Amino acid sequence: MFLRSSLIVSVLFLVGCASFPDPLKVAEPDALVSYQDAASKADAVQGKQVRWGGAIAKIENKKDGTLLEMVHYPLANYGRPQVSDESMGRFRLYVKGFLDPMVYQQGRLVTVTGNLQALEKGLVGEHEYVFPSVAVTNHYLWKKLDRVNVSSVHVWPHDYWFNRYPFPYHRRLIIRSNHSVHSAHGNRTQNRANNMQKKVQTVRDVK
């Protein structure tokens, strides 16, 4: 009994000690805009602060900064993106200065704070997509423990951003890691897809 109680206390202590790295701490965490809100009410939340994370899908060095295209993942309670075999979508990061592509490689995990900008139309492969974009104030590159293959991704329905696509477009996101990663099957996968589709309203117009 004593051993069990000690184990519970230790777990609670470790959870309580978990915190974001200093560059990712914000003054008002409750005011942060979620990825879902960026999709469902983009105009209302433009300019507000976000703290998002994910895996790098593409990096592009520009004259006055660096553009990162990211695959979105939810954050753990200490800020690291929680990789799974599904993603709610993609977003773009605009970072001031030069980021070396040999360091910020495809598949590396990054968490950022910044301000939400306008939605941007673009392509994922040959498929039309709308990216919420973020002007980055701080970013954190996580240690290379996982290798994420972002050449394909299970994208949630196109009408997440567009209203003109009646059916979802499904492709898988493949995870390569030092640890075994297993995807859910059967009813559990279907329930998770149904629940996630209910979370987000459609953005009909992109200016």
C-alpha positions as CSV (number, residue, x, y, z in Angstrom):
1,M,0.0,0.0,0.0
2,F,2.8,2.4,0.9
3,L,4.6,1.5,-2.3
4,R,1.5,2.2,-4.4
5,S,0.9,5.6,-2.6
6,S,4.6,6.6,-3.1
7,L,4.3,5.8,-6.8
8,I,1.2,7.9,-7.3
9,V,2.8,10.8,-5.4
10,S,6.0,10.5,-7.6
11,V,3.9,10.6,-10.8
12,L,1.9,13.6,-9.7
13,F,5.2,15.3,-8.8
14,L,6.7,14.7,-12.2
15,V,3.5,15.9,-13.9
16,G,3.5,19.1,-11.8
17,C,7.2,19.8,-12.6
18,A,6.6,19.5,-16.4
19,S,6.8,23.0,-17.9
20,F,7.5,24.7,-21.2
21,P,11.0,25.7,-22.1
22,D,11.6,29.4,-21.3
23,P,11.4,30.6,-24.9
24,L,7.9,29.1,-25.2
25,K,6.4,30.5,-22.0
26,V,3.7,33.2,-22.4
27,A,2.1,35.7,-20.0
28,E,-1.5,34.6,-20.7
29,P,-1.7,30.9,-21.8
30,D,-5.5,30.9,-21.6
31,A,-5.7,33.6,-24.3
32,L,-3.8,31.5,-26.8
33,V,-5.6,30.8,-30.1
34,S,-5.9,27.1,-31.0
35,Y,-5.5,25.6,-34.4
36,Q,-9.2,24.8,-34.5
37,D,-10.1,28.5,-33.8
38,A,-7.8,29.6,-36.6
39,A,-9.8,27.5,-38.9
40,S,-13.3,28.2,-37.7
41,K,-13.1,32.0,-37.0
42,A,-9.9,33.2,-38.7
43,D,-10.9,36.8,-39.1
44,A,-11.9,37.2,-35.4
45,V,-8.6,35.8,-34.1
46,Q,-6.1,37.3,-36.6
47,G,-3.2,39.0,-34.9
48,K,-3.7,37.1,-31.6
49,Q,-1.0,34.9,-30.0
50,V,-0.6,31.2,-30.7
51,R,1.6,28.5,-29.4
52,W,1.7,25.6,-31.9
53,G,3.9,22.8,-32.8
54,G,4.5,20.1,-35.3
55,A,6.9,18.5,-37.8
56,I,8.8,20.3,-40.5
57,A,7.4,19.4,-43.9
58,K,9.3,22.0,-45.9
59,I,11.9,24.8,-45.3
60,E,12.5,27.7,-47.7
61,N,15.1,30.4,-47.1
62,K,14.0,33.8,-48.3
63,K,15.8,37.2,-48.5
64,D,14.6,38.5,-45.2
65,G,13.7,35.3,-43.3
66,T,12.8,31.6,-43.4
67,L,9.5,30.0,-44.3
68,L,8.7,26.7,-42.6
69,E,5.7,24.6,-43.7
70,M,4.6,22.5,-40.7
71,V,2.4,19.4,-40.1
72,H,0.4,20.3,-37.0
73,Y,0.4,18.1,-33.8
74,P,-1.0,18.9,-30.3
75,L,1.4,19.8,-27.6
76,A,2.3,17.8,-24.5
77,N,2.1,19.6,-21.2
78,Y,5.8,20.5,-21.5
79,G,5.4,21.8,-25.1
80,R,6.7,19.0,-27.3
81,P,4.5,18.0,-30.3
82,Q,2.8,14.7,-29.7
83,V,3.4,12.8,-32.9
84,S,0.7,10.4,-34.1
85,D,-0.4,8.8,-37.4
86,E,-2.9,11.6,-38.0
87,S,-2.8,15.4,-38.2
88,M,-5.4,18.1,-38.1
89,G,-3.7,20.0,-40.9
90,R,-0.7,22.2,-41.9
91,F,0.4,25.7,-41.2
92,R,3.2,28.1,-42.2
93,L,5.7,29.8,-40.0
94,Y,7.6,33.0,-40.9
95,V,10.8,33.2,-38.9
96,K,13.1,36.2,-39.0
97,G,16.7,35.4,-40.1
98,F,18.3,32.4,-41.6
99,L,17.6,28.8,-40.5
100,D,20.0,26.2,-41.8
101,P,18.2,23.4,-43.7
102,M,20.8,20.9,-42.5
103,V,19.7,21.6,-38.9
104,Y,16.0,22.3,-39.5
105,Q,15.5,19.2,-41.5
106,Q,12.3,17.7,-42.8
107,G,10.7,15.7,-40.0
108,R,12.2,17.6,-37.1
109,L,9.8,18.8,-34.4
110,V,9.4,22.5,-33.6
111,T,7.2,24.4,-31.2
112,V,6.7,28.2,-31.7
113,T,5.0,31.2,-30.2
114,G,3.9,34.0,-32.5
115,N,1.0,36.0,-33.9
116,L,-1.6,34.6,-36.3
117,Q,-1.6,36.2,-39.7
118,A,-3.9,35.8,-42.7
119,L,-4.8,32.5,-44.3
120,E,-2.8,31.6,-47.3
121,K,-3.7,29.5,-50.3
122,G,-1.2,27.0,-51.5
123,L,-0.6,23.4,-52.5
124,V,0.2,20.2,-50.7
125,G,1.5,18.2,-53.7
126,E,-1.1,19.0,-56.3
127,H,-3.9,19.5,-53.9
128,E,-5.2,22.9,-53.0
129,Y,-4.8,23.8,-49.4
130,V,-5.3,26.8,-47.1
131,F,-2.6,27.4,-44.5
132,P,-3.0,29.6,-41.4
133,S,0.3,31.5,-41.1
134,V,2.2,32.7,-38.1
135,A,4.7,35.4,-37.6
136,V,7.1,33.7,-35.1
137,T,8.4,35.5,-32.0
138,N,10.1,32.5,-30.4
139,H,10.8,28.9,-31.5
140,Y,12.2,25.8,-30.0
141,L,13.8,22.9,-32.0
142,W,13.4,19.6,-30.1
143,K,16.1,17.0,-29.9
144,K,16.1,14.6,-32.7
145,L,14.5,11.6,-31.0
146,D,11.9,10.9,-33.7
147,R,12.2,10.8,-37.4
148,V,8.9,11.8,-39.0
149,N,8.3,11.1,-42.7
150,V,6.0,13.9,-43.9
151,S,6.0,13.0,-47.6
152,S,2.4,11.9,-47.1
153,V,-0.1,12.9,-44.5
154,H,-3.6,11.9,-43.4
155,V,-5.2,15.3,-44.1
156,W,-8.6,15.9,-42.5
157,P,-11.4,16.8,-44.9
158,H,-10.8,19.5,-47.4
159,D,-13.9,21.3,-46.2
160,Y,-12.0,21.9,-43.0
161,W,-10.8,24.9,-45.0
162,F,-12.9,24.8,-48.2
163,N,-16.6,24.2,-48.6
164,R,-16.4,22.8,-52.1
165,Y,-15.0,19.4,-51.4
166,P,-17.7,17.0,-50.3
167,F,-15.5,14.1,-49.4
168,P,-12.4,13.7,-47.2
169,Y,-9.0,13.3,-48.8
170,H,-7.1,10.6,-46.9
171,R,-3.4,9.9,-47.0
172,R,-1.3,8.3,-44.3
173,L,1.4,10.0,-42.2
174,I,4.2,7.5,-41.7
175,I,6.2,7.7,-38.4
176,R,9.7,6.3,-38.2
177,S,11.1,6.3,-34.7
178,N,13.4,4.5,-32.3
179,H,10.3,3.6,-30.4
180,S,7.4,1.5,-31.7
181,V,4.4,3.5,-32.9
182,H,1.2,1.7,-33.6
183,S,-1.9,3.2,-35.1
184,A,-5.4,2.5,-33.7
185,H,-7.7,0.2,-35.6
186,G,-11.4,-0.5,-36.0
187,N,-14.0,1.4,-34.0
188,R,-11.4,3.4,-32.2
189,T,-10.0,5.0,-35.4
190,Q,-13.6,5.7,-36.7
191,N,-14.6,7.3,-33.4
192,R,-11.5,9.5,-33.3
193,A,-12.1,10.7,-36.9
194,N,-15.8,11.4,-36.1
195,N,-14.9,13.4,-33.0
196,M,-12.3,15.5,-34.7
197,Q,-14.5,16.3,-37.6
198,K,-17.1,17.7,-35.1
199,K,-14.6,20.1,-33.5
200,V,-14.0,22.5,-36.5
201,Q,-16.4,24.6,-38.5
202,T,-15.8,25.3,-42.1
203,V,-14.0,28.5,-43.3
204,R,-16.0,29.5,-46.4
205,D,-14.2,32.6,-47.6
206,V,-10.5,33.3,-47.7
207,K,-9.6,36.9,-48.6
